[in-house]
Amino acid sequence: MDGKTTRRRVITLAGAVGAIAAVRPGSMRQVAQAGEGPKAPLEAFKDGKYVLPSLPYAYDALAPHYDAATLTLHHTKHHAGYVNGLNATLDKLAEARRSGDFAAIKALSRDLAFHGSGHVLHTLFWHSMKPGGSQVPDSLAQALEADFGSIQAAQAQFATATLAVEASGWGILAWEPLSGKLVILQAERHQDLTIWGVVPLLVCDVWEHAYYLQYRNGRAAWVEAFMKLADWGFAATRLAEAKR
């Protein structure tokens, strides 16, 4: 692919980026800003179960850029598979807690992250598109200009990063809460043993450098010690803040 062709593809992708509104950590209610985009809430969890959300448009509404057959298969089979896998994994984890048998915890934890992250990202993906696209609203434009230099530079970086993802993955515009700035990320393994959007409440470092001097390679002893030190009041405060 020559430079001109690459540039044309980047410009084409950048033009399709549109407005991607940041979802506040702890909230999955609304991706659209006032006056912009679909107003449907992200109905991804209901009555104690994760559910496949309805699309904010008809299956043929994104044609010709995204045809009905592809969208239907993507939504009803692939996304639904993540939802079913996530609920099944939670059921298995509940059974493990009831029985006290955690022999499969490593595989179940991976499944939880894989299916959970797939569900979260696909739910956001549907709302990241709309028929005909949209202009960047003023509030997002100001943030893009502040953090990337210009709207065009942000769109070009997003498109190029998305195009350059190795193998399967995602291009992601995100809000990084520590700096209060927008960032553009590549997710080559969408789970990475987490679920996107979670707000950490309590953390324990189990890299060997965190405990080796005292506990040598005794991670179990370190974790037991940590549990005696854990500040659950801090976790409770974090939870309250995340729910605001």
C-alpha positions as CSV (number, residue, x, y, z in Angstrom):
1,M,0.0,0.0,0.0
2,D,1.6,3.3,-1.0
3,G,1.6,6.5,1.0
4,K,-1.2,8.2,-0.9
5,T,-3.4,5.1,-0.5
6,T,-2.7,4.9,3.2
7,R,-3.5,8.6,3.6
8,R,-6.8,8.3,1.7
9,R,-7.8,5.3,3.9
10,V,-6.8,7.3,7.1
11,I,-8.9,10.3,6.0
12,T,-11.8,8.1,5.1
13,L,-11.7,6.4,8.5
14,A,-11.2,9.6,10.3
15,G,-14.3,11.1,8.7
16,A,-16.3,8.1,10.0
17,V,-15.1,8.6,13.6
18,G,-17.7,11.2,14.4
19,A,-18.5,12.0,18.0
20,I,-17.6,9.4,20.5
21,A,-18.8,10.6,23.9
22,A,-16.8,9.4,27.0
23,V,-18.8,7.2,29.4
24,R,-18.1,8.3,33.0
25,P,-16.5,5.5,35.0
26,G,-19.1,3.8,37.1
27,S,-21.9,4.9,34.7
28,M,-23.1,3.0,31.6
29,R,-26.4,4.9,31.2
30,Q,-25.9,7.3,28.3
31,V,-23.3,7.8,25.6
32,A,-25.0,10.6,23.7
33,Q,-24.5,14.2,24.7
34,A,-27.5,16.5,25.0
35,G,-28.7,17.2,21.5
36,E,-26.4,14.7,19.9
37,G,-26.9,11.1,18.8
38,P,-29.3,8.4,20.0
39,K,-31.0,8.9,23.4
40,A,-31.6,5.2,24.1
41,P,-30.0,4.1,27.4
42,L,-27.4,1.3,27.2
43,E,-29.7,-1.6,28.4
44,A,-27.0,-4.1,28.9
45,F,-28.0,-5.4,32.3
46,K,-31.5,-6.1,33.5
47,D,-33.1,-8.1,36.3
48,G,-29.8,-9.4,37.6
49,K,-28.6,-10.6,34.2
50,Y,-26.5,-9.2,31.4
51,V,-28.7,-8.8,28.3
52,L,-28.2,-8.1,24.6
53,P,-29.1,-4.5,24.1
54,S,-31.3,-3.4,21.2
55,L,-29.6,-1.4,18.5
56,P,-30.3,2.4,18.4
57,Y,-31.2,2.0,14.7
58,A,-32.5,-0.6,12.3
59,Y,-30.2,-3.3,10.9
60,D,-30.2,-1.7,7.5
61,A,-29.8,1.9,8.7
62,L,-26.0,2.0,8.4
63,A,-25.9,0.8,4.8
64,P,-24.1,1.0,2.5
65,H,-21.1,1.6,4.9
66,Y,-22.2,-1.3,7.1
67,D,-24.7,-3.7,5.5
68,A,-27.7,-5.3,7.2
69,A,-26.4,-8.8,6.9
70,T,-23.1,-8.1,8.6
71,L,-24.7,-6.0,11.3
72,T,-27.3,-8.6,12.0
73,L,-24.7,-11.4,12.3
74,H,-22.4,-9.2,14.4
75,H,-25.2,-8.2,16.9
76,T,-27.3,-11.3,17.2
77,K,-24.5,-13.9,17.1
78,H,-21.2,-12.5,18.1
79,H,-22.4,-9.9,20.7
80,A,-25.0,-12.3,21.9
81,G,-22.3,-14.9,22.4
82,Y,-20.4,-12.6,24.8
83,V,-23.6,-12.0,26.8
84,N,-24.4,-15.7,27.0
85,G,-20.8,-16.5,27.9
86,L,-20.7,-13.8,30.6
87,N,-23.9,-15.0,32.3
88,A,-22.7,-18.6,32.1
89,T,-19.4,-17.7,33.7
90,L,-21.1,-15.8,36.5
91,D,-23.3,-18.9,37.2
92,K,-20.2,-21.1,37.4
93,L,-18.5,-18.6,39.8
94,A,-21.6,-18.6,42.0
95,E,-21.6,-22.4,42.1
96,A,-17.9,-22.3,42.9
97,R,-18.6,-20.1,45.9
98,R,-21.5,-22.3,47.0
99,S,-19.4,-25.5,46.8
100,G,-16.1,-23.9,48.0
101,D,-14.4,-25.5,44.9
102,F,-12.3,-22.9,43.2
103,A,-10.2,-25.3,41.1
104,A,-11.4,-23.6,37.9
105,I,-10.9,-20.1,39.2
106,K,-8.1,-19.2,36.8
107,A,-10.1,-20.2,33.7
108,L,-13.3,-18.7,35.0
109,S,-11.6,-15.4,35.8
110,R,-10.3,-15.3,32.2
111,D,-13.7,-16.1,30.9
112,L,-15.3,-13.3,33.0
113,A,-12.8,-10.7,31.6
114,F,-13.1,-12.0,28.0
115,H,-16.9,-12.1,27.8
116,G,-17.4,-9.0,30.1
117,S,-15.1,-6.8,28.1
118,G,-16.6,-8.0,24.8
119,H,-20.0,-7.1,26.1
120,V,-19.0,-3.7,27.3
121,L,-17.1,-2.7,24.1
122,H,-19.8,-4.0,21.7
123,T,-22.4,-2.1,23.6
124,L,-20.4,1.0,23.2
125,F,-19.6,0.2,19.6
126,W,-23.3,0.2,18.5
127,H,-23.7,3.7,20.0
128,S,-20.4,4.9,18.4
129,M,-22.2,4.8,15.0
130,K,-25.3,6.5,13.6
131,P,-26.8,6.7,10.1
132,G,-25.0,9.4,8.2
133,G,-22.5,10.0,11.0
134,S,-22.5,13.3,12.8
135,Q,-20.5,16.5,13.4
136,V,-18.3,16.8,16.4
137,P,-20.3,18.7,19.1
138,D,-18.7,21.8,20.6
139,S,-18.0,20.2,24.0
140,L,-16.1,17.3,22.5
141,A,-14.4,19.5,19.9
142,Q,-12.9,21.6,22.7
143,A,-11.5,18.5,24.4
144,L,-10.1,17.1,21.2
145,E,-8.4,20.4,20.4
146,A,-7.0,20.7,23.9
147,D,-5.7,17.2,24.1
148,F,-4.7,16.4,20.4
149,G,-4.1,19.9,18.9
150,S,-7.0,19.8,16.5
151,I,-10.1,17.7,15.7
152,Q,-8.5,16.6,12.4
153,A,-5.3,15.4,14.3
154,A,-7.4,13.5,16.7
155,Q,-9.5,11.8,14.0
156,A,-6.3,11.0,12.0
157,Q,-4.7,9.4,15.1
158,F,-7.8,7.5,15.9
159,A,-8.2,6.2,12.4
160,T,-4.5,5.3,12.0
161,A,-4.3,3.6,15.4
162,T,-7.4,1.6,14.6
163,L,-6.0,0.6,11.2
164,A,-2.7,-0.5,12.8
165,V,-4.2,-2.8,15.5
166,E,-2.3,-6.0,15.3
167,A,-4.6,-9.0,14.5
168,S,-8.0,-8.7,16.2
169,G,-8.8,-5.7,18.4
170,W,-10.2,-2.2,18.8
171,G,-9.4,1.4,18.4
172,I,-10.6,3.3,21.4
173,L,-11.1,7.0,22.3
174,A,-11.2,7.1,26.1
175,W,-11.2,9.5,29.0
176,E,-8.2,8.9,31.3
177,P,-9.4,10.1,34.8
178,L,-6.1,10.6,36.4
179,S,-5.1,13.3,34.0
180,G,-8.6,14.3,33.0
181,K,-7.6,14.0,29.4
182,L,-8.7,12.1,26.3
183,V,-6.4,9.3,25.0
184,I,-6.5,7.0,22.0
185,L,-5.7,3.4,22.7
186,Q,-5.3,0.1,20.8
187,A,-6.8,-2.9,22.5
188,E,-5.3,-6.0,20.9
189,R,-6.7,-8.4,23.5
190,H,-9.9,-6.7,24.6
191,Q,-10.1,-8.4,27.9
192,D,-6.5,-8.2,29.3
193,L,-8.1,-9.7,32.5
194,T,-10.3,-6.7,33.1
195,I,-13.7,-5.3,32.1
196,W,-13.4,-1.9,30.5
197,G,-14.8,1.0,32.5
198,V,-14.4,-0.6,35.9
199,V,-13.3,1.7,38.7
200,P,-10.7,0.1,41.0
201,L,-11.8,0.1,44.6
202,L,-9.1,-1.9,46.4
203,V,-5.9,-3.4,44.9
204,C,-3.2,-5.8,45.9
205,D,0.1,-5.9,44.2
206,V,1.3,-9.5,43.6
207,W,4.3,-8.8,41.5
208,E,7.2,-10.4,43.3
209,H,8.9,-7.1,44.0
210,A,5.9,-6.2,46.2
211,Y,6.6,-9.0,48.7
212,Y,9.8,-10.9,47.9
213,L,12.0,-9.2,50.4
214,Q,9.8,-10.3,53.3
215,Y,7.9,-13.3,52.0
216,R,10.4,-14.6,49.4
217,N,8.3,-16.6,46.8
218,G,5.4,-17.1,49.3
219,R,2.7,-15.2,47.5
220,A,0.0,-17.0,49.5
221,A,1.4,-15.7,52.7
222,W,1.6,-12.2,51.3
223,V,-2.0,-12.2,50.2
224,E,-3.1,-13.5,53.6
225,A,-1.2,-10.7,55.2
226,F,-2.7,-8.1,52.8
227,M,-6.2,-9.3,53.6
228,K,-5.4,-8.4,57.3
229,L,-4.3,-4.9,56.2
230,A,-7.0,-4.2,53.6
231,D,-8.8,-0.8,54.1
232,W,-12.4,-1.6,53.2
233,G,-13.4,1.9,54.3
234,F,-11.3,3.2,51.5
235,A,-13.0,0.8,49.1
236,A,-16.4,1.9,50.3
237,T,-15.5,5.6,49.7
238,R,-14.4,4.8,46.2
239,L,-17.6,2.9,45.5
240,A,-19.7,5.9,46.7
241,E,-17.7,8.2,44.4
242,A,-18.0,5.9,41.5
243,K,-21.8,5.8,41.8
244,R,-22.3,9.5,41.8
